[in-house]
Every structure is written in structure tokens, then in C-alpha cells.
């Protein structure tokens, strides 16, 4: 890990996942609180900024046209049914401030500092259809420290695609969380299993922060 080749990537650090008023809080809230996900993401962001590591965000937005999709998976349908990550359109910020699609308030100083790179939105779970990989490669990034929401969906999908694209990926396991559903199961437990099988490394936030400080 070094300043010349390593970046932090945060997926979906938005109100609909992380705020008690968000669309998914009933499903993810217990996991977010148990992992201290908000505190750990902020800790990771502060350490990256303090030590000069670039931060990238891969957000999730849905525009009115996306509501016309004719099919989707279980959680896709749930996201559309609850108007999760909804925006008025790609060229307007009308109604965006404080909405479920907006950044979680505590993270705004880090994301709105003029240095953070915000990719175009991903639409299902992974970054195949946004410009995250392009933005990383154009800045010479080969190693990614990955965190955000939610563990078994967007984080895991980003992990898989970034690995396929030849990046080294470290997952910060306590800077994420996932839904706990009475029928579908514990998404966080599922993600931890797959992180262990797939990632180049799986670390805690404290371990990631120490690596940033040491440049390792």
C-alpha cells in the first residue's frame, strides 16, 4: 500500500442505508449499529484524508426512467418499491438535499472537500455499468481498500468485479453491514464468508488505519 497506487472506495454511503429514517433501516439498522459501521467508515475516511490517500465513492441512484424496468431480482424490486436512492433526474438536484439518496450527513465534509472522486452511479450492485474502474485506472490505482454498504450486495459485487479487473482488494469488514431478513437470512454473515474466500485481505478498521499511517 502506498500513496501512488492505493485508494479507498466507499459504496453507497447514503441515507437510505445509514440513517434511521432511511428506506432500509428496518432491515440493516441492527447490523449497522452492531458493527458501528458509521463510526468505522468515518474513521476510515479521516485516516485516508489525513494520510493523503485518494477516496472514491461509487453511489447508487435511481432516476424516474429506471422505474420502468420490466424485471429485477428480489432486492432490486424492493429498492424500486421503496423508492430507494430515488432522484428526480440525472440533471437536477431538486429534492436531493437530505433525501435517501443524499450522503449520510456526517460524511459530507469528507465527500465535499473538492478532492473526493465520485463515480457515476451503479444501477444494480456492481460497478460494471459505472465509471469507477476507469477513474481508478486513470489515476494509477492498482490496490483498493473497500468499504461501505451493503456487505453482501454492493460491497461484495464491487469486490468481485474489481478482482476480475486485476485490482488487489482489501475489504474492511467492520466498515460495512447488511440486511438481516427473517426469510432471506443474514446478509452480513454471508458476506464475511465470501470476503474470506475472495479478497486479497480482510481487515478491521483499526488495522486499515494503522496501514494508512505506516504507508503499508
For each residue, the residues with C-beta under 8 A, 3 or more apart:
1: 5 6 143 145 211 212 215 216
2: 5 6 215
3: 6 51 52 53 215
4: 140
5: 1 2 140 141 142 143
6: 1 2 3 53 141 142 143 144 145
7: 53 54 55 56 136 139 141 143 144 145
8: 44 45 48 53 54 55 56 144 145 146 147
9: 55 56 57 58 132 136 144 145 146 147 148 158 162
10: 13 41 44 45 55 56 57 58 147 148
11: 57 58 59 60 122 146 147 148 149 154 155 158
12: 17 58 59 60 85 148 149 150 154
13: 10 17 18 41 57 59 103 104 107 111 148 149
14: 17 18 22 59 60 85 100 101 102 103 104 149
15: 18 19 21 22 98 99 100 101 102 103 104 105
16: 19 22 23 24 84 85 100 101
17: 12 13 14 22 24 28 32 104 149 150
18: 13 14 15 22 32 37 38 104 149
19: 15 16 22 25 100 104 105
20: 25 29
21: 15 25
22: 14 15 16 17 18 19 25 100
23: 16 79 82 83 84 100
24: 16 17 27 28 82 84 150 179
25: 19 20 21 22 28 29 32
26: 29
27: 24 179 180 181
28: 17 24 25 31 32 149 150 177 178 179 180
29: 20 25 26 32 33
30: 33 34 180
31: 28 34 35 37 151 177 178 179 180 187 188
32: 17 18 25 28 29 35 37 38 177
33: 29 30 36 37
34: 30 31 177
35: 31 32 40 174 175 176 177 188
36: 33 39 40 174
37: 18 31 32 33 40 41 149 174 175 176 177
38: 18 32 41 42 104 106
39: 36 42 43
40: 35 36 37 43 44 147 172 174 175 205
41: 10 13 37 38 44 45 107 147 148 175
42: 38 39 45 46 106 107 110
43: 39 40 46 47 175 205 209
44: 8 10 40 41 47 48 145 147 172 175 205 208 209
45: 8 10 41 42 48 49 55 107 110
46: 42 43 49 50 110
47: 43 44 50 51 53 208 209 212 213
48: 8 44 45 51 53 54 55 145 212
49: 45 46 52 53 55 110 113 115
50: 46 47 212
51: 3 47 48 212 213 215
52: 3 49
53: 3 6 7 8 47 48 49 145 212
54: 7 8 48 115 116 117 139 141
55: 7 8 9 10 45 48 49 110 111 115 116 117
56: 7 8 9 10 116 117 118 119 132 135 136
57: 9 10 11 13 111 116 117 118 119
58: 9 10 11 12 119 121 122 127 130 132 148 154 158
59: 11 12 13 14 85 101 118 119 121 122
60: 11 12 14 84 85 101 121 122 123 154
61: 85 87 90 101 121
62: 66 67 79 80 83 84 85 86 87 101 123
63: 66 87 88 89 90
64: 67 88 89
65: 68
66: 62 63 69 80 123
67: 62 64 80
68: 65
69: 66 72 76 80
70:
71:
72: 69 76 77 80
73: 76 77 124
74: 77 78 184
75: 78 79 153 179
76: 69 72 73 79 80 124
77: 72 73 74 80 81
78: 74 75 81 82 84
79: 23 62 75 76 82 84 85
80: 62 66 67 69 72 76 77 83 84
81: 77 78
82: 23 24 78 79
83: 23 62 80 86 100
84: 16 23 24 60 62 78 79 80 100
85: 12 14 16 59 60 61 62 79 100 101 121
86: 62 83 99 100 101
87: 61 62 63 90 92 95 96 99 101
88: 63 64 92 94 95 96
89: 63 64 92 94
90: 61 63 87
91:
92: 87 88 89 96
93: 96 97
94: 88 89
95: 87 88 99
96: 87 88 92 93 99 101 102
97: 93 102
98: 15 102
99: 15 86 87 95 96 102
100: 14 15 16 19 22 23 83 84 85 86
101: 14 15 16 59 60 61 62 85 86 87 96
102: 14 15 96 97 98 99
103: 13 14 15 107 108 111 112
104: 13 14 15 17 18 19 38 107 108
105: 15 19 108
106: 38 42
107: 13 41 42 45 103 104 110 111
108: 103 104 105 111 112
109: 112 113
110: 42 45 46 49 55 107 113 116
111: 13 55 57 103 107 108 116 118
112: 103 108 109 116
113: 49 109 110 116
114:
115: 49 54 55
116: 54 55 56 57 110 111 112 113
117: 54 55 56 57 135 139
118: 56 57 59 111
119: 56 57 58 59 122 127 130 131 132 135
120: 130 131
121: 58 59 60 61 85 130
122: 11 58 59 60 119 125 126 127 128 129 130 132 154
123: 60 62 66 129 130
124: 73 76 129 157
125: 122 153 154 156 157 158
126: 122 129 154 157 158 160 161
127: 58 119 122 130 132 133 157 158 161 162
128: 122 161
129: 122 123 124 126
130: 58 119 120 121 122 123 127
131: 119 120 134 135
132: 9 56 58 119 122 127 135 136 158
133: 127 136 137 161 162 165
134: 131 137 138
135: 56 117 119 131 132 138 139
136: 7 9 56 132 133 139 141 144 167
137: 133 134 140 141
138: 134 135
139: 7 54 117 135 136
140: 4 5 137
141: 5 6 7 54 136 137 144 167
142: 5 6 166 167 168
143: 1 5 6 7 167 168 169 170
144: 6 7 8 9 136 141 162 167 168 169 170
145: 1 6 7 8 9 44 48 53 170 172 208
146: 8 9 11 155 158 159 162 169 170 171 172 199
147: 8 9 10 11 40 41 44 155 171 172 175 176 205
148: 9 10 11 12 13 41 58 154 155 175 176
149: 11 12 13 14 17 18 28 37 154 155 176 177 178
150: 12 17 24 28 153 154 155 176 177 178 179 187
151: 31 155 156 176 177 178 187 188 191 192 195
152: 155 156 178 179 187 188 190 191 194
153: 75 125 150 156 157 178 187
154: 11 12 58 60 122 125 126 148 149 150 157 158
155: 11 146 147 148 149 150 151 152 158 159 171 176 191
156: 125 151 152 153 159 160 191 194 195 198
157: 124 125 126 127 153 154 160 161
158: 9 11 58 125 126 127 132 146 154 155 161 162
159: 146 155 156 162 163 169 171 195 198 199
160: 126 156 157 163 164 198
161: 126 127 128 133 157 158 164 165
162: 9 127 133 144 146 158 159 165 167 169
163: 159 160 166 167 169 198 199 200
164: 160 161
165: 133 161 162
166: 142 163
167: 136 141 142 143 144 162 163
168: 142 143 144 200
169: 143 144 146 159 162 163 199 200
170: 143 144 145 146 199 200 201 202 203 208
171: 146 147 155 159 176 195 199 201 202 203
172: 40 44 145 146 147 175 176 203 204 205 208
173: 176 192 195 202 203 204
174: 35 36 37 40 204 205
175: 35 37 40 41 43 44 147 148 172 205 208
176: 35 37 147 148 149 150 151 155 171 172 173 188 191
177: 28 31 32 34 35 37 149 150 151 188
178: 28 31 149 150 151 152 153 186 187 188 190 191
179: 24 27 28 31 75 150 152 184 187
180: 27 28 30 31 185 186 187 188
181: 27 184 185 186 187
182:
183:
184: 74 179 181 187
185: 180 181 189 190
186: 178 180 181 189 190
187: 31 150 151 152 153 178 179 180 181 184 190 191
188: 31 35 151 152 176 177 178 180 191 192
189: 185 186 192 193
190: 152 178 185 186 187 193 194
191: 151 152 155 156 176 178 187 188 194 195
192: 151 173 188 189 195 196 202
193: 189 190 196 197
194: 152 156 190 191 197 198
195: 151 156 159 171 173 191 192 198 199 202
196: 192 193 199 202
197: 193 194
198: 156 159 160 163 194 195
199: 146 159 163 169 170 171 195 196 202
200: 163 168 169 170
201: 170 171
202: 170 171 173 192 195 196 199
203: 170 171 172 173 207 208 211
204: 172 173 174 207 208
205: 40 43 44 147 172 174 175 208 209
206: 209 210
207: 203 204 210 211
208: 44 47 145 170 172 175 203 204 205 211 212
209: 43 44 47 205 206 212 213
210: 206 207 213 214
211: 1 203 207 208 214 215 216
212: 1 47 48 50 51 53 208 209 215
213: 47 51 209 210
214: 210 211
215: 1 2 3 51 211 212
216: 1 211
